[in-house]
Amino acid sequence: MIKSKMTSYIRKMNKRAYPFMVISSVFCANFFFASCGYDKTYEAREESLHFSNDALSGGVPLDDTEMAVALRICYAFRTKRSKFSVEMLDQSFNYNYVSRDCQSTESSESFSATLTQTNSTEPLRFESDFKGSYVREVQTDIHGYLSDICSDVLAGETPLNISEINNELYEYTFRSYVGEGDQVEIQIGAINNPNSTVPEVNQKLIFKILTNATSAGHYQGMVIQSKRYLPCEDNDQNVKLYQQDFVAP
């Protein structure tokens, strides 16, 4: 029953309109979008590659709502790390993949990846012969883009929404969709112009994550959708997109 519920939910997530999702009237009412159907306001915000004013001030602590989401994600990531490394190595994971270039030309295909780990101290990885720009490293509480955030929140500390890692600026935004899971947006950038003090976003990542243990079953902590946005140097009105959606077995 758990697998059936999880499979049904992920299949809903994988139906696509622009940018690749169709939301039923019932499901949409529970989603974090402000309204049902094609939400141009949300789409424009999602594709906007700009740091908030917090990036200039050094950041602010996550509020109570954001902390609750971050805790759910990090607990789910920790659960996934333990389960995947013991029970699911060498298993195959299937994905649908969509890319969009700076001329707004889209292409889509599917690929399979095998869960691997060199040793217990190394990150889990999805390895594949697929040549597309997909997220190979499994996101967990100690590896991946949220490892620093998870280290804080799992220790009972409240992190800032801005951090500096390896001379790059990271901005985190946490959101929830009711009953099933949570989302994190991560903008990464730096001061690219030596004559400027304003940092520029070099990439934006959006992860949708199954955090509800009841509906997720063995896939708690699974990133069921990853989006990576990159700026277009010759056309600042467009952005490149690489999206992968987990296909439930």
Secondary structure as GFF3:
##gff-version 3
##sequence-region A 1 249
A	DSSP	alpha_helix	2	14	.	.	.	ID=ss1
A	DSSP	alpha_helix	25	30	.	.	.	ID=ss2
A	DSSP	alpha_helix	40	47	.	.	.	ID=ss3
A	DSSP	alpha_helix	54	57	.	.	.	ID=ss4
A	DSSP	alpha_helix	64	87	.	.	.	ID=ss5
A	DSSP	beta_strand	92	100	.	.	.	ID=ss6
A	DSSP	beta_strand	106	116	.	.	.	ID=ss7
A	DSSP	beta_strand	125	127	.	.	.	ID=ss8
A	DSSP	alpha_helix	147	153	.	.	.	ID=ss9
A	DSSP	beta_strand	162	165	.	.	.	ID=ss10
A	DSSP	beta_strand	168	177	.	.	.	ID=ss11
A	DSSP	beta_strand	181	190	.	.	.	ID=ss12
A	DSSP	beta_strand	200	210	.	.	.	ID=ss13
A	DSSP	alpha_helix	213	216	.	.	.	ID=ss14
A	DSSP	three_ten_helix	217	219	.	.	.	ID=ss15
A	DSSP	beta_strand	223	231	.	.	.	ID=ss16
A	DSSP	beta_strand	239	247	.	.	.	ID=ss17
###
